[in-house]
Amino acid sequence: MARSAPSSTDSDSSVSGDGVRTITAEAVSELVGGELRGDPGAAVTGVAPLDRAGASDVSFLAAPRYVAAAERTRAGVLLVSRELADTATGARATIVVDKPHDAVLTLLPRLYVAPQRVPGVHPTARIGRGARIGAGVAIEEYVVIGAGATVGDGVWIGPHAVVGDGARIGRDSMLYAHCTIYSGSELGERVKIQSGARIGSDGFGYVFRDGAHQPIPHVGRCVLENDVDVGANTTIDRGSVDDTVIGAGTKIDNLVQIGHNVRIGKLCLIVAQVGISGSVHIEDGAVFGGQSGLAGHLTIGAGARVAARAGVISDIPPGETWSGYPARPHRESLRASSALFRLAGIIKKLERLAEKQDEP
């Protein structure tokens, strides 16, 4: 993976013989567009949380609840929001920015270099007949690429990964060890598939006939558009008679199950252990909290939010936040939960009234 292009701040940063990158507070402030307070020459080599940061680390303060930790921190450089800019800290330099999290995201590539992937095909890899392999591709140990598959330029495929017959992998994508891309799947550009994920497996579809559950043949594709990330051990089923489609820029966490014929829009976020049943239609920008579940054939509107562990059994309008089981608008869910918690106290009062009436 190529190193970042030089910039005006490179004169204030360096790489040691053991590969550790160092950058000064002045260079950090220029890089993130912040206001520097304190020692411009304070040098750092990494990023750490407030409670564990040392003199060679950058840390950040973005919320009032962490002010006490910031006051005790030993970080060399502290990125702090404008609202908390006057917080007293032990940092040698403070850099005031609008959004500390965004600033950290900008800084990380300067301090941590991704491992270099050497282009080439390992001798233990197996390439099927008619497969097309692009330029600058790195194919590691025991990879299997099926007949007629297409692997775009700059793709990296980790050890023991499998790309099925006729599958298509877009340029600059990354397939980590032991992931499987079934035949009929298509991945766009810059797609990232973590270890153990299964893309394009048959969905869970059966018809009870002649005294047995007969499987429905799955002839649809599984299509992941550009810039989709898929977490470890996540499974995404192919379509039965339609396609399963994951929209561009959507990010999927570990241990997620997405059923057949599901269509997910662009820029959605799906957190760990979410289960999405078949033929659900999710519009752009929706967010699903961990362990939430969706019944089949629902429509989730653009920008909707589903809270963790919610059980969704009906459509959700665009922009709304739902929670609970069965899921309902969040405020309604809170009122229902509050009423349930009060119920025990009400029952005790009724029991005491009943006891008084029974007294002679």
Residue pairs with C-beta under 8 A, 6 or more apart in sequence:
1 114
1 115
1 116
1 117
3 113
4 109
4 110
7 31
8 30
9 23
9 27
9 30
9 31
10 27
11 27
12 23
12 24
12 26
12 27
12 30
13 21
13 22
13 23
13 24
13 27
13 110
14 21
14 22
15 21
15 22
16 22
19 113
20 45
21 45
21 110
21 111
21 112
21 113
22 43
22 44
22 45
23 31
23 43
23 44
23 45
23 107
23 110
23 111
24 40
24 41
24 42
24 43
24 44
25 36
25 38
25 39
25 40
25 41
25 42
25 43
25 44
25 76
25 77
25 92
25 93
25 95
26 36
26 40
26 41
28 34
28 44
28 58
28 77
28 79
28 95
28 107
29 35
29 36
29 40
29 95
31 106
31 107
31 110
32 79
32 95
32 97
32 102
32 103
32 106
32 107
33 97
34 79
34 95
34 96
34 97
34 103
35 85
35 95
35 96
35 97
36 93
36 94
36 95
37 85
37 93
37 94
37 95
37 96
38 91
38 92
38 93
38 94
39 92
39 93
40 93
42 76
42 77
42 91
42 92
42 93
43 56
43 76
44 56
44 57
44 58
44 76
44 77
44 111
45 56
45 57
45 111
46 56
46 57
46 58
46 111
46 112
47 57
47 58
47 59
47 104
47 107
47 108
47 111
48 54
48 57
48 58
48 59
48 75
49 59
50 59
50 60
50 61
50 66
50 69
50 70
50 72
50 73
50 75
51 69
51 72
51 73
53 59
53 73
53 74
53 75
53 76
54 74
54 75
54 76
55 74
55 75
55 76
55 92
56 76
57 75
57 76
57 77
58 75
58 76
58 77
58 78
58 79
58 104
58 107
58 111
59 70
59 73
59 75
59 77
59 78
59 79
59 91
60 78
60 79
60 80
60 100
60 101
60 103
60 104
61 67
61 70
61 78
61 79
61 80
61 81
61 84
61 87
61 89
61 100
62 80
62 81
62 84
62 99
62 100
62 101
64 83
64 84
67 84
67 87
70 78
70 80
70 84
70 87
70 89
71 87
71 88
71 89
71 90
72 90
73 89
73 90
73 91
74 90
75 89
75 90
75 91
76 91
76 92
76 93
77 91
77 92
77 93
77 94
77 95
78 89
78 91
78 93
78 94
78 95
79 95
79 97
79 100
79 103
79 104
79 107
80 87
80 89
80 94
80 95
80 96
80 97
80 100
81 96
81 97
81 98
81 99
81 100
82 96
82 97
82 98
85 94
85 96
95 103
97 103
117 138
117 156
118 138
119 135
119 136
119 137
119 138
120 138
120 139
121 127
121 133
121 137
121 139
122 139
122 140
122 141
122 142
122 143
124 141
124 142
125 139
125 140
125 141
125 142
125 143
125 144
125 145
126 143
126 144
126 145
127 133
127 139
127 145
128 144
128 145
128 146
128 147
128 148
128 149
128 165
129 147
129 148
130 147
130 148
131 145
131 146
131 147
131 148
131 149
131 150
131 151
132 149
132 150
132 151
133 139
133 145
133 151
134 151
134 152
134 153
134 154
134 155
134 171
135 153
135 154
136 153
136 154
137 151
137 152
137 153
137 154
137 155
137 156
137 157
138 155
138 156
138 157
139 145
139 151
139 157
140 156
140 157
140 158
140 159
140 177
141 159
141 160
142 159
142 160
143 157
143 158
143 159
143 160
143 161
143 162
143 163
144 161
144 162
144 163
145 151
145 157
145 163
146 162
146 163
146 164
146 165
146 166
146 167
146 183
147 165
147 166
148 165
148 166
149 163
149 164
149 165
149 166
149 167
149 168
149 169
150 167
150 168
150 169
151 157
151 163
151 169
152 168
152 169
152 170
152 171
152 172
152 173
152 189
153 171
153 172
154 171
154 172
155 169
155 170
155 171
155 172
155 173
155 174
155 175
156 173
156 174
156 175
157 163
157 169
157 175
158 174
158 175
158 176
158 177
158 178
158 179
158 195
159 177
159 178
160 177
160 178
161 175
161 176
161 177
161 178
161 179
161 180
161 181
162 179
162 180
162 181
163 169
163 175
163 181
164 180
164 181
164 182
164 183
164 184
164 185
164 200
165 183
166 183
166 184
167 181
167 182
167 183
167 184
167 185
167 186
167 187
167 200
168 185
168 186
168 187
169 175
169 181
169 187
169 191
170 187
170 188
170 189
170 190
170 191
170 226
171 189
171 190
172 189
172 190
173 187
173 188
173 189
173 190
173 191
173 192
173 193
174 191
174 192
174 193
175 181
175 193
176 192
176 193
176 194
176 195
176 197
176 232
177 195
178 195
178 196
179 193
179 194
179 195
179 196
179 197
179 198
179 199
180 197
180 198
180 199
180 201
181 187
181 193
181 199
181 200
182 198
182 199
182 200
182 201
182 222
182 238
183 200
184 200
184 220
184 221
184 222
184 238
185 199
185 200
185 221
185 222
185 223
185 224
185 238
186 221
186 222
186 223
186 224
187 193
187 199
187 224
187 228
188 224
188 225
188 226
188 227
188 228
188 248
189 226
189 227
190 226
190 227
191 224
191 226
191 227
191 228
191 229
191 230
192 228
192 229
192 230
193 199
193 230
194 229
194 230
194 231
194 232
194 233
194 234
194 254
195 232
195 233
196 232
196 233
197 230
197 231
197 232
197 233
197 234
197 235
197 236
198 234
198 235
198 236
199 222
199 224
199 230
199 235
199 236
200 221
200 222
200 236
200 237
200 238
200 244
201 235
201 236
201 237
201 238
202 215
202 218
202 237
202 238
202 260
203 218
203 237
203 238
203 239
203 240
203 244
203 259
203 260
203 261
203 278
204 237
204 259
204 260
204 278
205 215
205 216
205 218
205 240
205 260
205 278
206 213
206 214
206 215
206 216
207 213
207 214
207 216
208 214
216 240
217 240
218 237
218 238
218 239
218 240
218 260
219 239
219 240
219 241
220 238
220 239
220 240
220 241
220 242
220 243
220 244
220 260
220 261
221 238
221 239
221 243
221 244
222 236
222 237
222 238
222 239
222 243
222 244
223 243
223 244
223 245
223 246
224 230
224 236
224 246
225 245
225 246
225 247
225 248
225 249
225 250
225 266
226 248
226 249
227 248
227 249
228 246
228 247
228 248
228 249
228 250
228 251
228 252
229 250
229 251
229 252
230 236
230 252
231 252
231 253
231 254
231 255
231 256
231 272
232 254
232 255
233 254
233 255
234 252
234 253
234 254
234 255
234 256
234 257
234 258
235 256
235 257
235 258
236 244
236 246
236 252
236 258
237 244
237 258
237 259
237 260
237 262
237 278
238 244
238 260
239 260
239 261
240 260
240 261
240 278
241 261
242 261
242 279
243 261
243 263
244 258
244 259
244 260
244 261
244 262
244 263
245 262
245 263
245 264
246 252
246 258
246 264
247 263
247 264
247 265
247 266
247 267
247 268
247 284
248 266
248 267
249 266
249 267
250 264
250 265
250 266
250 267
250 268
250 269
250 270
251 268
251 269
251 270
252 258
252 270
253 270
253 271
253 272
253 273
253 274
253 290
254 272
254 273
255 272
255 273
256 270
256 272
256 273
256 274
256 275
256 276
257 274
257 275
257 276
258 264
258 270
258 276
259 276
259 277
259 278
259 279
259 280
259 296
260 278
260 279
261 278
261 279
262 276
262 277
262 278
262 279
262 280
262 281
262 282
263 280
263 281
263 282
264 270
264 276
264 282
264 286
265 282
265 283
265 284
265 285
265 286
265 302
266 284
266 285
267 284
267 285
268 282
268 284
268 285
268 286
268 287
268 288
269 286
269 287
269 288
270 276
270 287
270 288
271 287
271 288
271 289
271 290
271 292
271 308
272 290
272 291
273 290
273 291
274 288
274 289
274 290
274 291
274 292
274 293
274 294
275 292
275 293
275 294
276 282
276 288
276 293
276 294
277 293
277 294
277 295
277 296
277 297
277 298
278 296
278 297
279 296
279 297
280 294
280 296
280 297
280 298
280 299
280 300
281 298
281 299
281 300
282 299
282 300
283 299
283 300
283 301
283 302
283 303
283 304
283 318
284 302
284 303
285 302
285 303
286 300
286 301
286 302
286 303
286 304
286 305
286 306
287 304
287 305
287 306
288 294
288 306
289 305
289 306
289 307
289 308
289 309
289 310
290 308
290 309
291 308
291 309
292 306
292 307
292 308
292 309
292 310
292 311
292 312
292 327
293 310
293 311
293 312
294 300
294 306
294 312
295 312
295 313
298 312
298 313
298 314
298 315
298 316
299 315
299 316
300 306
300 312
300 315
300 316
301 315
301 316
301 317
301 318
301 319
301 320
302 318
302 319
303 318
303 319
304 316
304 317
304 318
304 319
304 320
304 321
304 322
305 320
305 321
305 322
306 312
306 316
306 321
306 322
306 323
306 327
307 321
307 322
307 323
307 324
307 327
307 330
309 325
310 322
310 323
310 324
310 325
310 327
311 324
311 325
311 326
311 327
312 322
312 326
312 327
313 326
313 327
314 326
314 327
316 322
316 327
320 329
321 329
321 330
322 328
322 329
322 330
322 333
323 330
323 333
323 334
324 333
324 336
324 337
327 333
328 336
